[in-house]
């Protein structure tokens, strides 16, 4: 019962934070106020969930914009990553996430991008807007598995998710995250005890990253994340 109640509190808190981000974007344009609201939401979400978050390898983050490539376990992943980094973080996610009432609109207001995988024109728009964020020094997160893992396993990485890294020339940074599938299991909002981990790995070398094909980048990043998963 306590887990279900805490899950309901997190749901209501997320809705209220989304409304705040939308209003901040409409009433106080400029200054990235909506982005700040969602960053605050991410940090508070982890605290309200009662989870302990451990962050490793933060020194591996480049000083400018970078494409962060992470495995995907749970709805907790987004607040985990917002909590982990001292700099603004933006996400590229599938269109369905952006259609969640209030939350999707709040994420859009905060500068996150949602892509329709079946619309090539949407991919062109996403590349242009994501490139602008990278040039502004933002950290842009992609989840190349395309769906959440129910047991912490790491699925295949879709090469299309690495088109941004290939075209932008931005550093590619693998990020291993763990604990989300235990904190809030897939398919529900029941909160459970869990230790959360964000492990930032060294950026890919030019030969592994922007100098290679999408398939080569995907294979290199997945290998790095699988190796990080084995060291717990």
N, CA, C and O of each residue as an XYZ file, in Angstrom:
928
protein
N       0.829     -1.202      0.000
C       0.000      0.000      0.000
C       0.872      1.264      0.000
O       0.567      2.233     -0.695
N       1.952      1.246      0.781
C       2.816      2.418      0.825
C       3.429      2.690     -0.536
O       3.549      3.846     -0.942
N       3.823      1.625     -1.254
C       4.389      1.799     -2.578
C       3.382      2.368     -3.556
O       3.733      3.207     -4.386
N       2.128      1.924     -3.470
C       1.088      2.433     -4.359
C       0.797      3.897     -4.049
O       0.602      4.698     -4.963
N       0.767      4.252     -2.761
C       0.511      5.637     -2.367
C       1.646      6.544     -2.833
O       1.409      7.642     -3.338
N       2.865      6.082     -2.660
C       4.001      6.890     -3.106
C       3.984      7.055     -4.625
O       4.342      8.111     -5.145
N       3.568      6.007     -5.326
C       3.442      6.111     -6.772
C       2.404      7.144     -7.177
O       2.616      7.899     -8.126
N       1.285      7.183     -6.465
C       0.246      8.171     -6.747
C       0.754      9.585     -6.482
O       0.469     10.508     -7.245
N       1.505      9.750     -5.398
C       2.081     11.062     -5.088
C       3.022     11.508     -6.204
O       2.999     12.668     -6.614
N       3.843     10.592     -6.691
C       4.760     10.929     -7.774
C       4.001     11.291     -9.049
O       4.413     12.184     -9.790
N       2.901     10.600     -9.300
C       2.087     10.886    -10.488
C       1.491     12.287    -10.402
O       1.539     13.049    -11.368
N       0.936     12.618     -9.254
C       0.343     13.951     -9.072
C       1.415     15.036     -9.104
O       1.197     16.116     -9.651
N       2.560     14.745     -8.520
C       3.655     15.716     -8.524
C       4.152     15.962     -9.941
O       4.467     17.095    -10.306
N       4.223     14.905    -10.736
C       4.647     15.046    -12.126
C       3.660     15.894    -12.912
O       4.064     16.733    -13.717
N       2.373     15.681    -12.684
C       1.354     16.477    -13.374
C       1.474     17.952    -12.995
O       1.407     18.826    -13.860
N       1.651     18.225    -11.700
C       1.763     19.615    -11.245
C       3.025     20.272    -11.803
O       2.995     21.440    -12.192
N       4.122     19.539    -11.844
C       5.376     20.085    -12.381
C       5.263     20.349    -13.882
O       5.824     21.318    -14.394
N       4.542     19.487    -14.573
C       4.338     19.681    -16.007
C       3.545     20.951    -16.270
O       3.876     21.715    -17.177
N       2.504     21.181    -15.485
C       1.722     22.410    -15.615
C       2.608     23.626    -15.346
O       2.521     24.633    -16.048
N       3.459     23.524    -14.325
C       4.353     24.639    -14.002
C       5.311     24.920    -15.160
O       5.590     26.080    -15.464
N       5.818     23.867    -15.810
C       6.723     24.063    -16.939
C       6.003     24.715    -18.117
O       6.556     25.596    -18.776
N       4.788     24.286    -18.378
C       4.000     24.860    -19.470
C       3.736     26.332    -19.220
O       3.893     27.158    -20.119
N       3.333     26.666    -17.990
C       3.044     28.067    -17.651
C       4.312     28.916    -17.700
O       4.281     30.066    -18.139
N       5.438     28.335    -17.242
C       6.695     29.078    -17.273
C       7.084     29.403    -18.707
O       7.592     30.488    -18.988
N       6.848     28.469    -19.605
C       7.192     28.691    -21.005
C       6.289     29.745    -21.644
O       6.744     30.540    -22.466
N       5.019     29.751    -21.269
C       4.063     30.684    -21.889
C       4.136     32.079    -21.284
O       4.062     33.075    -22.004
N       4.281     32.153    -19.970
C       4.196     33.431    -19.285
C       5.544     34.109    -19.106
O       5.621     35.332    -18.987
N       6.614     33.304    -19.087
C       7.955     33.851    -18.874
C       8.892     33.309    -19.938
O       9.850     32.608    -19.611
N       8.636     33.620    -21.217
C       9.475     33.078    -22.283
C      10.910     33.572    -22.175
O      11.172     34.678    -21.703
N      11.839     32.719    -22.628
C      13.251     33.078    -22.519
C      13.823     32.659    -21.179
O      13.086     32.471    -20.212
N      15.117     32.516    -21.126
C      15.762     32.174    -19.862
C      15.669     30.718    -19.481
O      16.145     30.326    -18.416
N      15.056     29.894    -20.344
C      14.973     28.451    -20.102
C      14.306     28.101    -18.776
O      14.711     27.164    -18.088
N      13.268     28.879    -18.428
C      12.618     28.635    -17.135
C      11.898     27.293    -17.096
O      11.906     26.612    -16.071
N      11.272     26.910    -18.214
C      10.614     25.604    -18.249
C      11.639     24.479    -18.078
O      11.368     23.484    -17.407
N      12.802     24.642    -18.681
C      13.877     23.671    -18.525
C      14.291     23.555    -17.058
O      14.541     22.455    -16.565
N      14.361     24.667    -16.377
C      14.733     24.653    -14.957
C      13.670     23.948    -14.120
O      13.989     23.221    -13.180
N      12.394     24.174    -14.475
C      11.310     23.518    -13.745
C      11.430     21.997    -13.875
O      11.317     21.276    -12.884
N      11.660     21.511    -15.102
C      11.739     20.076    -15.299
C      13.001     19.496    -14.666
O      12.992     18.345    -14.229
N      14.083     20.264    -14.608
C      15.276     19.807    -13.902
C      15.001     19.654    -12.417
O      15.426     18.685    -11.788
N      14.277     20.633    -11.861
C      13.900     20.551    -10.449
C      12.974     19.365    -10.215
O      13.102     18.669     -9.207
N      12.035     19.127    -11.144
C      11.130     17.973    -11.045
C      11.922     16.668    -10.976
O      11.623     15.805    -10.150
N      12.933     16.518    -11.842
C      13.708     15.286    -11.860
C      14.396     15.021    -10.535
O      14.362     13.902    -10.024
N      15.020     16.048     -9.981
C      15.720     15.867     -8.698
C      14.742     15.560     -7.567
O      15.011     14.704     -6.725
N      13.609     16.258     -7.549
C      12.615     16.034     -6.497
C      11.946     14.667     -6.652
O      11.608     14.027     -5.656
N      11.754     14.219     -7.892
C      11.141     12.915     -8.150
C      11.956     11.805     -7.493
O      11.396     10.912     -6.857
N      13.269     11.862     -7.645
C      14.133     10.842     -7.048
C      14.060     10.898     -5.525
O      14.009      9.861     -4.864
N      14.056     12.096     -4.978
C      13.981     12.214     -3.518
C      12.643     11.707     -2.995
O      12.608     10.962     -2.015
N      11.545     12.097     -3.631
C      10.225     11.665     -3.182
C      10.049     10.157     -3.301
O       9.321      9.542     -2.522
N      10.727      9.565     -4.292
C      10.655      8.114     -4.436
C      11.397      7.374     -3.341
O      11.218      6.168     -3.174
N      12.229      8.082     -2.594
C      12.968      7.463     -1.506
C      14.177      6.672     -1.959
O      14.682      5.824     -1.223
N      14.655      6.951     -3.195
C      15.768      6.187     -3.745
C      17.093      6.901     -3.532
O      17.149      8.130     -3.476
N      18.146      6.125     -3.415
C      19.499      6.666     -3.347
C      20.117      6.571     -4.739
O      20.161      5.492     -5.330
N      20.590      7.694     -5.260
C      21.181      7.742     -6.595
C      22.691      7.885     -6.489
O      23.191      8.802     -5.837
N      23.417      6.976     -7.133
C      24.878      7.044     -7.194
C      25.289      7.419     -8.618
O      24.829      6.814     -9.587
N      26.151      8.413     -8.730
C      26.623      8.875    -10.035
C      28.123      8.640    -10.107
O      28.869      9.064     -9.225
N      28.560      7.965    -11.159
C      29.976      7.669    -11.352
C      30.444      8.197    -12.709
O      29.667      8.246    -13.663
N      31.698      8.584    -12.789
C      32.305      8.962    -14.058
C      31.889     10.318    -14.588
O      31.997     10.571    -15.788
N      31.414     11.198    -13.714
C      30.954     12.506    -14.189
C      32.084     13.273    -14.872
O      31.827     14.148    -15.699
N      33.315     12.955    -14.535
C      34.475     13.626    -15.153
C      34.614     13.278    -16.633
O      35.384     13.920    -17.347
N      33.883     12.275    -17.097
C      33.953     11.883    -18.506
C      33.085     12.753    -19.412
O      33.147     12.627    -20.635
N      32.288     13.622    -18.832
C      31.452     14.499    -19.646
C      32.308     15.547    -20.359
O      33.121     16.208    -19.714
N      32.147     15.712    -21.667
C      32.844     16.801    -22.366
C      32.338     18.154    -21.874
O      31.242     18.252    -21.323
N      33.138     19.184    -22.076
C      32.751     20.517    -21.600
C      31.644     21.139    -22.437
O      30.908     21.991    -21.940
N      31.509     20.734    -23.696
C      30.471     21.290    -24.559
C      29.331     20.318    -24.770
O      29.097     19.429    -23.952
N      28.613     20.495    -25.888
C      27.500     19.616    -26.191
C      27.967     18.197    -26.462
O      29.078     17.977    -26.944
N      27.103     17.236    -26.146
C      27.444     15.831    -26.354
C      26.163     15.028    -26.503
O      25.115     15.387    -25.966
N      26.272     13.930    -27.245
C      25.163     12.983    -27.371
C      25.378     11.874    -26.346
O      26.338     11.109    -26.442
N      24.486     11.790    -25.371
C      24.561     10.754    -24.355
C      23.672      9.595    -24.788
O      22.480      9.776    -25.038
N      24.252      8.416    -24.874
C      23.514      7.234    -25.317
C      23.358      6.299    -24.127
O      24.345      5.799    -23.589
N      22.107      6.065    -23.717
C      21.854      5.303    -22.490
C      20.932      4.119    -22.752
O      20.077      4.160    -23.637
N      21.121      3.068    -21.968
C      20.138      1.981    -21.962
C      18.872      2.467    -21.265
O      18.887      3.501    -20.596
N      17.786      1.731    -21.419
C      16.483      2.219    -20.971
C      15.776      1.137    -20.165
O      15.535      0.037    -20.663
N      15.440      1.461    -18.893
C      14.822      0.470    -18.020
C      13.426      0.852    -17.542
O      12.573     -0.019    -17.373
N      13.183      2.144    -17.320
C      11.986      2.523    -16.573
C      11.648      3.987    -16.792
O      12.452      4.754    -17.322
N      10.439      4.365    -16.373
C      10.064      5.780    -16.390
C      10.927      6.586    -15.428
O      10.934      7.816    -15.487
N      11.646      5.916    -14.551
C      12.538      6.600    -13.611
C      13.797      7.108    -14.312
O      14.489      7.974    -13.776
N      14.104      6.586    -15.499
C      15.354      6.937    -16.175
C      15.488      8.437    -16.421
O      16.558      9.008    -16.213
N      14.404      9.075    -16.864
C      14.480     10.511    -17.165
C      14.791     11.323    -15.911
O      15.732     12.115    -15.936
N      14.041     11.163    -14.805
C      14.433     11.917    -13.604
C      15.808     11.552    -13.074
O      16.492     12.400    -12.501
N      16.228     10.296    -13.256
C      17.584      9.908    -12.841
C      18.626     10.741    -13.572
O      19.547     11.271    -12.950
N      18.486     10.860    -14.878
C      19.477     11.581    -15.665
C      19.398     13.079    -15.425
O      20.425     13.758    -15.446
N      18.213     13.604    -15.200
C      18.085     15.015    -14.852
C      18.763     15.306    -13.515
O      19.307     16.391    -13.309
N      18.726     14.337    -12.618
C      19.341     14.501    -11.292
C      20.851     14.340    -11.329
O      21.567     14.936    -10.524
N      21.333     13.530    -12.270
C      22.740     13.135    -12.248
C      23.694     14.223    -12.713
O      24.831     14.291    -12.246
N      23.235     15.087    -13.641
C      24.156     16.008    -14.296
C      23.968     17.449    -13.828
O      22.838     17.897    -13.635
N      25.069     18.172    -13.647
C      24.980     19.570    -13.199
C      24.642     20.530    -14.327
O      24.510     21.730    -14.090
N      24.498     20.031    -15.549
C      24.214     20.862    -16.723
C      22.876     20.478    -17.328
O      22.362     19.389    -17.072
N      22.305     21.382    -18.138
C      21.005     21.080    -18.759
C      21.050     19.827    -19.623
O      22.014     19.589    -20.352
N      19.997     19.037    -19.528
C      19.880     17.800    -20.276
C      18.591     17.839    -21.087
O      17.536     18.198    -20.565
N      18.676     17.474    -22.348
C      17.495     17.352    -23.210
C      17.392     15.914    -23.697
O      18.394     15.203    -23.786
N      16.175     15.495    -24.009
C      15.925     14.122    -24.421
C      15.323     14.075    -25.819
O      14.559     14.956    -26.216
N      15.684     13.029    -26.555
C      15.014     12.697    -27.809
C      14.283     11.382    -27.567
O      14.903     10.367    -27.249
N      12.970     11.407    -27.720
C      12.164     10.236    -27.396
C      11.097     10.019    -28.465
O      10.842     10.888    -29.299
N      10.491      8.860    -28.423
C       9.463      8.544    -29.403
C       8.227      9.406    -29.170
O       7.968      9.864    -28.057
N       7.470      9.616    -30.245
C       6.312     10.506    -30.230
C       5.296     10.140    -29.149
O       4.649     11.021    -28.583
N       5.153      8.849    -28.862
C       4.148      8.419    -27.895
C       4.363      9.037    -26.523
O       3.397      9.344    -25.824
N       5.614      9.222    -26.131
C       5.900      9.833    -24.828
C       5.430     11.280    -24.798
O       4.941     11.760    -23.775
N       5.577     11.968    -25.915
C       5.134     13.353    -25.982
C       3.636     13.515    -25.979
O       3.130     14.623    -25.803
N       2.909     12.410    -26.175
C       1.449     12.469    -26.192
C       0.828     12.185    -24.826
O      -0.395     12.214    -24.687
N       1.657     11.913    -23.820
C       1.130     11.719    -22.474
C       0.561     13.045    -21.982
O       1.259     14.058    -22.020
N      -0.699     13.066    -21.518
C      -1.310     14.329    -21.083
C      -0.447     15.070    -20.061
O       0.084     14.469    -19.127
N      -0.318     16.358    -20.251
C       0.443     17.280    -19.398
C       1.946     17.003    -19.445
O       2.722     17.904    -19.763
N       2.369     15.782    -19.136
C       3.806     15.498    -19.090
C       4.453     15.744    -20.445
O       5.511     16.368    -20.523
N       3.829     15.260    -21.509
C       4.388     15.453    -22.832
C       4.523     16.920    -23.183
O       5.550     17.340    -23.716
N       3.487     17.708    -22.888
C       3.529     19.136    -23.180
C       4.563     19.842    -22.320
O       5.217     20.783    -22.770
N       4.710     19.385    -21.074
C       5.731     19.971    -20.205
C       7.129     19.698    -20.708
O       8.000     20.564    -20.641
N       7.348     18.488    -21.214
C       8.659     18.146    -21.753
C       8.964     18.946    -23.019
O      10.095     19.386    -23.221
N       7.962     19.131    -23.863
C       8.152     19.956    -25.059
C       8.494     21.392    -24.666
O       9.396     22.001    -25.240
N       7.766     21.929    -23.680
C       8.024     23.297    -23.220
C       9.454     23.450    -22.715
O      10.048     24.522    -22.829
N      10.006     22.365    -22.152
C      11.369     22.405    -21.615
C      12.428     22.153    -22.682
O      13.617     22.082    -22.370
N      12.004     22.017    -23.948
C      12.968     21.903    -25.036
C      13.330     20.492    -25.451
O      14.271     20.297    -26.221
N      12.600     19.501    -24.954
C      12.866     18.126    -25.360
C      12.204     17.837    -26.711
O      11.269     18.529    -27.112
N      12.694     16.816    -27.400
C      12.253     16.533    -28.766
C      11.608     15.160    -28.841
O      12.090     14.199    -28.241
N      10.507     15.081    -29.587
C       9.823     13.819    -29.799
C       9.732     13.568    -31.289
O       9.412     14.475    -32.057
N      10.010     12.347    -31.700
C      10.118     12.032    -33.120
C       9.127     10.953    -33.521
O       8.925      9.971    -32.807
N       8.519     11.155    -34.668
C       7.663     10.157    -35.294
C       8.545      9.312    -36.204
O       8.973      9.775    -37.261
N       8.814      8.098    -35.807
C       9.748      7.250    -36.543
C       9.274      6.920    -37.955
O      10.076      6.539    -38.808
N       7.974      7.065    -38.203
C       7.434      6.729    -39.518
C       7.390      7.926    -40.458
O       6.927      7.799    -41.592
N       7.860      9.079    -40.011
C       7.796     10.294    -40.818
C       9.207     10.815    -41.074
O       9.807     11.405    -40.175
N       9.757     10.615    -42.276
C      11.122     11.084    -42.564
C      11.288     12.585    -42.380
O      12.361     13.039    -41.984
N      10.249     13.363    -42.658
C      10.337     14.815    -42.487
C      10.513     15.181    -41.025
O      11.190     16.154    -40.690
N       9.897     14.391    -40.162
C      10.029     14.644    -38.724
C      11.463     14.385    -38.280
O      11.978     15.080    -37.404
N      12.107     13.392    -38.880
C      13.502     13.100    -38.544
C      14.413     14.255    -38.948
O      15.352     14.589    -38.225
N      14.138     14.863    -40.099
C      14.938     16.019    -40.540
C      14.776     17.178    -39.563
O      15.750     17.838    -39.201
N      13.531     17.421    -39.137
C      13.275     18.494    -38.171
C      14.008     18.215    -36.861
O      14.622     19.110    -36.280
N      13.940     16.965    -36.402
C      14.595     16.603    -35.152
C      16.091     16.820    -35.226
O      16.693     17.340    -34.287
N      16.700     16.424    -36.343
C      18.141     16.599    -36.490
C      18.528     18.069    -36.419
O      19.521     18.425    -35.783
N      17.754     18.910    -37.064
C      18.047     20.344    -37.058
C      17.940     20.920    -35.648
O      18.831     21.637    -35.194
N      16.853     20.603    -34.966
C      16.645     21.165    -33.634
C      17.612     20.571    -32.610
O      18.094     21.284    -31.730
N      17.898     19.280    -32.716
C      18.865     18.665    -31.801
C      20.255     19.237    -32.017
O      21.004     19.430    -31.060
N      20.606     19.511    -33.277
C      21.899     20.127    -33.567
C      22.037     21.484    -32.920
O      23.112     21.844    -32.440
N      20.942     22.249    -32.906
C      20.961     23.560    -32.248
C      21.231     23.417    -30.758
O      21.976     24.210    -30.183
N      20.642     22.430    -30.142
C      20.853     22.221    -28.712
C      22.295     21.803    -28.418
O      22.890     22.239    -27.432
N      22.842     20.962    -29.277
C      24.243     20.553    -29.091
C      25.190     21.730    -29.237
O      26.150     21.858    -28.477
N      24.924     22.585    -30.207
C      25.777     23.767    -30.394
C      25.667     24.731    -29.221
O      26.597     25.490    -28.948
N      24.516     24.702    -28.517
C      24.339     25.532    -27.325
C      24.983     24.917    -26.092
O      24.887     25.480    -25.002
N      25.634     23.773    -26.247
C      26.312     23.131    -25.124
C      25.454     22.192    -24.313
O      25.841     21.786    -23.217
N      24.269     21.834    -24.847
C      23.378     20.942    -24.121
C      23.852     19.489    -24.226
O      24.542     19.105    -25.170
N      23.464     18.706    -23.238
C      23.625     17.265    -23.277
C      22.321     16.686    -23.819
O      21.261     16.893    -23.229
N      22.388     15.975    -24.918
C      21.196     15.420    -25.561
C      21.212     13.910    -25.380
O      22.161     13.244    -25.792
N      20.157     13.363    -24.760
C      20.081     11.946    -24.431
C      19.226     11.203    -25.452
O      18.140     11.659    -25.811
N      19.719     10.059    -25.916
C      18.925      9.159    -26.747
C      18.906      7.780    -26.098
O      19.880      7.360    -25.472
N      17.773      7.075    -26.259
C      17.613      5.699    -25.780
C      17.472      4.790    -27.004
O      16.363      4.614    -27.508
N      18.570      4.210    -27.488
C      18.515      3.504    -28.772
C      17.793      2.171    -28.755
O      17.532      1.612    -29.821
N      17.457      1.633    -27.573
C      16.701      0.385    -27.549
C      15.272      0.592    -28.041
O      14.648     -0.328    -28.571
N      14.760      1.811    -27.861
C      13.421      2.112    -28.341
C      12.311      1.715    -27.401
O      11.171      2.136    -27.596
N      12.600      0.917    -26.384
C      11.603      0.530    -25.404
C      12.304      0.222    -24.096
O      13.525      0.071    -24.048
N      11.511      0.131    -23.029
C      12.092     -0.119    -21.716
C      12.315     -1.610    -21.477
O      11.561     -2.451    -21.967
N      13.355     -1.918    -20.722
C      13.628     -3.299    -20.330
C      12.832     -3.620    -19.067
O      12.760     -2.812    -18.141
N      12.242     -4.806    -19.046
C      11.483     -5.191    -17.862
C      12.310     -5.864    -16.792
O      11.844     -6.037    -15.665
N      13.543     -6.251    -17.128
C      14.357     -7.003    -16.175
C      15.795     -6.498    -16.064
O      16.631     -7.146    -15.435
N      16.088     -5.348    -16.669
C      17.438     -4.804    -16.600
C      18.352     -5.275    -17.711
O      19.488     -4.811    -17.813
N      17.879     -6.186    -18.547
C      18.698     -6.630    -19.678
C      18.806     -5.509    -20.707
O      18.009     -4.571    -20.697
N      19.782     -5.608    -21.584
C      20.036     -4.569    -22.582
C      19.732     -5.134    -23.965
O      20.380     -6.079    -24.414
N      18.742     -4.548    -24.635
C      18.336     -5.033    -25.940
C      19.240     -4.529    -27.050
O      20.261     -3.889    -26.797
N      18.855     -4.825    -28.272
C      19.609     -4.365    -29.422
C      19.459     -2.853    -29.592
O      18.406     -2.291    -29.289
N      20.501     -2.206    -30.071
C      20.480     -0.765    -30.308
C      20.124     -0.499    -31.770
O      20.752     -1.046    -32.677
N      19.131      0.327    -31.988
C      18.720      0.668    -33.343
C      19.716      1.658    -33.947
O      19.947      2.722    -33.372
N      20.299      1.331    -35.081
C      21.307      2.229    -35.671
C      20.773      3.625    -35.976
O      21.523      4.600    -35.926
N      19.473      3.728    -36.295
C      18.913      5.031    -36.640
C      19.064      6.058    -35.531
O      19.125      7.258    -35.797
N      19.124      5.592    -34.288
C      19.263      6.508    -33.159
C      20.611      7.217    -33.161
O      20.784      8.205    -32.448
N      21.581      6.726    -33.959
C      22.925      7.287    -33.968
C      23.156      8.218    -35.151
O      24.273      8.682    -35.381
N      22.101      8.481    -35.890
C      22.240      9.385    -37.031
C      22.628     10.782    -36.563
O      23.421     11.463    -37.213
N      22.064     11.210    -35.427
C      22.394     12.525    -34.868
C      23.881     12.613    -34.557
O      24.532     13.598    -34.906
N      24.416     11.598    -33.909
C      25.846     11.605    -33.566
C      26.697     11.650    -34.826
O      27.703     12.357    -34.879
N      26.292     10.897    -35.837
C      27.057     10.832    -37.064
C      27.072     12.169    -37.792
O      28.108     12.578    -38.316
N      25.930     12.854    -37.829
C      25.813     14.080    -38.597
C      26.266     15.329    -37.835
O      26.755     16.280    -38.446
N      26.108     15.335    -36.516
C      26.418     16.537    -35.739
C      27.908     16.696    -35.465
O      28.388     17.818    -35.307
N      28.646     15.592    -35.406
C      30.053     15.652    -35.043
C      30.284     15.820    -33.552
O      31.425     15.976    -33.119
N      29.206     15.790    -32.750
C      29.332     15.946    -31.295
C      29.895     14.669    -30.675
O      29.690     13.583    -31.217
N      30.601     14.779    -29.549
C      31.111     13.585    -28.870
C      29.967     12.640    -28.499
O      28.869     13.081    -28.161
N      30.235     11.354    -28.565
C      29.267     10.319    -28.197
C      29.703      9.720    -26.869
O      30.802      9.178    -26.756
N      28.837      9.819    -25.862
C      29.176      9.367    -24.511
C      28.229      8.248    -24.090
O      27.043      8.510    -23.890
N      28.704      7.014    -23.947
C      27.839      5.940    -23.441
C      27.531      6.167    -21.959
O      28.393      6.603    -21.196
N      26.295      5.866    -21.566
C      25.880      6.009    -20.170
C      25.122      4.747    -19.763
O      24.125      4.381    -20.387
N      25.601      4.092    -18.721
C      24.904      2.918    -18.196
C      24.062      3.338    -17.008
O      24.565      3.964    -16.076
N      22.783      2.996    -17.037
C      21.898      3.291    -15.912
C      21.296      1.993    -15.400
O      21.039      1.064    -16.166
N      21.073      1.947    -14.086
C      20.568      0.713    -13.481
C      19.706      1.053    -12.269
O      19.900      2.072    -11.607
N      18.759      0.176    -12.004
C      17.909      0.299    -10.821
C      16.499      0.735    -11.127
O      15.593      0.496    -10.328
N      16.291      1.369    -12.263
C      14.964      1.883    -12.582
C      13.904      0.809    -12.691
O      12.767      1.015    -12.268
N      14.264     -0.348    -13.259
C      13.277     -1.412    -13.428
C      12.843     -2.005    -12.091
O      11.764     -2.589    -11.987
N      13.686     -1.854    -11.066
C      13.295     -2.275     -9.721
C      12.521     -1.179     -9.006
O      11.613     -1.471     -8.228
N      12.871      0.086     -9.260
C      12.241      1.212     -8.560
C      10.772      1.354     -8.932
O       9.914      1.482     -8.059
N      10.484      1.330    -10.239
C       9.104      1.321    -10.732
C       9.061      0.332    -11.888
O       9.442      0.680    -13.006
N       8.608     -0.889    -11.644
C       8.588     -1.907    -12.704
C       7.738     -1.480    -13.896
O       6.775     -0.726    -13.756
N       8.110     -1.972    -15.055
C       7.412     -1.654    -16.292
C       5.935     -2.032    -16.204
O       5.581     -3.117    -15.743
N       5.086     -1.118    -16.653
C       3.655     -1.392    -16.694
C       2.882     -0.933    -15.474
O       1.683     -1.196    -15.384
N       3.526     -0.253    -14.526
C       2.807      0.199    -13.340
C       3.430      1.450    -12.758
O       4.395      1.988    -13.301
N       2.865      1.916    -11.634
C       3.411      3.082    -10.937
C       3.720      2.749     -9.472
O       3.916      3.649     -8.655
N       3.762      1.459     -9.149
C       4.035      1.027     -7.781
C       5.510      1.239     -7.474
O       6.377      0.685     -8.150
N       5.793      2.049     -6.443
C       7.171      2.383     -6.077
C       7.745      1.306     -5.157
O       7.118      0.893     -4.182
N       8.965      0.862     -5.500
C       9.640     -0.141     -4.698
C      11.025      0.357     -4.311
O      11.586      1.211     -4.997
N      11.589     -0.167     -3.216
C      12.948      0.239     -2.828
C      13.956     -0.165     -3.895
O      13.848     -1.240     -4.485
N      14.922      0.689     -4.138
C      15.963      0.382     -5.137
C      17.114      1.360     -4.984
O      16.927      2.508     -4.581
N      18.299      0.889     -5.309
C      19.466      1.758     -5.450
C      19.616      2.084     -6.930
O      19.575      1.188     -7.773
N      19.787      3.355     -7.247
C      19.878      3.811     -8.628
C      21.322      4.155     -8.971
O      22.071      4.663     -8.136
N      21.693      3.871    -10.202
C      23.063      4.116    -10.649
C      23.057      4.783    -12.016
O      22.349      4.356    -12.927
N      23.861      5.844    -12.147
C      24.176      6.438    -13.446
C      25.692      6.397    -13.586
O      26.406      7.051    -12.825
N      26.186      5.628    -14.557
C      27.624      5.484    -14.763
C      27.985      6.077    -16.124
O      27.619      5.524    -17.162
N      28.702      7.199    -16.120
C      29.113      7.877    -17.348
C      30.436      7.285    -17.816
O      31.417      7.286    -17.072
N      30.465      6.787    -19.029
C      31.660      6.138    -19.568
C      32.443      7.115    -20.442
O      31.881      8.120    -20.878
N      33.702      6.857    -20.705
C      34.490      7.761    -21.561
C      33.883      7.896    -22.953
O      33.317      6.934    -23.474
N      33.991      9.068    -23.559
C      33.459      9.264    -24.918
C      34.132      8.319    -25.902
O      35.270      7.894    -25.703
N      33.407      8.002    -26.965
C      34.000      7.206    -28.029
C      35.116      7.997    -28.693
O      35.060      9.224    -28.771
N      36.114      7.294    -29.164
C      37.171      7.935    -29.933
C      36.630      8.339    -31.299
O      35.595      7.819    -31.717
N      37.294      9.245    -32.006
C      36.811      9.646    -33.337
C      36.602      8.462    -34.269
O      35.666      8.463    -35.068
N      37.451      7.464    -34.179
C      37.300      6.296    -35.037
C      36.076      5.478    -34.716
O      35.464      4.886    -35.606
N      35.708      5.441    -33.420
C      34.524      4.697    -33.008
C      33.254      5.519    -33.204
O      32.184      4.970    -33.465
N      33.380      6.832    -33.075
C      32.207      7.704    -33.062
C      31.844      8.275    -34.402
O      31.427      7.552    -35.307
N      32.006      9.595    -34.531
C      31.511     10.272    -35.720
C      32.216      9.840    -36.990
O      31.706     10.076    -38.085
N      33.373      9.216    -36.870
C      34.079      8.779    -38.064
C      33.567      7.475    -38.638
O      34.018      7.050    -39.701
N      32.620      6.823    -37.944
C      32.132      5.530    -38.405
C      30.688      5.583    -38.876
O      30.047      6.633    -38.836
N      30.192      4.453    -39.316
C      28.798      4.351    -39.733
C      27.898      4.296    -38.507
O      28.377      4.123    -37.386
N      26.581      4.443    -38.722
C      25.629      4.344    -37.619
C      25.730      2.976    -36.957
O      25.674      2.866    -35.733
N      25.876      1.951    -37.762
C      25.969      0.597    -37.238
C      27.226      0.410    -36.382
O      27.195     -0.256    -35.347
N      28.327      1.008    -36.835
C      29.584      0.898    -36.090
C      29.475      1.626    -34.748
O      29.936      1.121    -33.724
N      28.870      2.802    -34.759
C      28.700      3.554    -33.520
C      27.807      2.775    -32.563
O      28.114      2.669    -31.376
N      26.699      2.227    -33.072
C      25.768      1.474    -32.237
C      26.454      0.278    -31.582
O      26.265      0.018    -30.394
N      27.248     -0.445    -32.363
C      27.931     -1.619    -31.823
C      28.952     -1.227    -30.759
O      29.077     -1.906    -29.740
N      29.682     -0.133    -30.989
C      30.704      0.302    -30.031
C      30.067      0.754    -28.720
O      30.558      0.415    -27.643
N      28.973      1.519    -28.803
C      28.319      2.006    -27.591
C      27.705      0.851    -26.808
O      27.841      0.785    -25.586
N      27.035     -0.051    -27.504
C      26.406     -1.182    -26.808
C      27.458     -2.049    -26.113
O      27.235     -2.517    -24.997
N      28.593     -2.262    -26.761
C      29.660     -3.053    -26.149
C      30.168     -2.384    -24.877
O      30.415     -3.058    -23.877
N      30.327     -1.062    -24.911
C      30.783     -0.327    -23.722
C      29.771     -0.472    -22.570
O      30.150     -0.711    -21.423
N      28.484     -0.323    -22.901
C      27.455     -0.383    -21.858
C      27.326     -1.793    -21.294
O      27.133     -1.961    -20.089
N      27.429     -2.800    -22.143
C      27.396     -4.186    -21.651
C      28.583     -4.455    -20.717
O      28.433     -5.142    -19.706
N      29.745     -3.920    -21.050
C      30.919     -4.102    -20.189
C      30.711     -3.406    -18.851
O      31.113     -3.926    -17.810
N      30.082     -2.222    -18.874
C      29.830     -1.484    -17.630
C      28.816     -2.233    -16.774
O      28.918     -2.227    -15.547
N      27.847     -2.872    -17.406
C      26.833     -3.630    -16.677
C      27.447     -4.813    -15.949
O      26.969     -5.216    -14.889
N      28.515     -5.370    -16.523
C      29.152     -6.541    -15.926
C      29.974     -6.192    -14.699
O      30.361     -7.075    -13.934
N      30.247     -4.888    -14.507
C      31.077     -4.441    -13.372
C      30.166     -3.718    -12.395
O      30.019     -2.498    -12.468
N      29.562     -4.450    -11.493
C      28.653     -3.859    -10.506
C      29.103     -4.203     -9.095
O      28.463     -3.794     -8.126
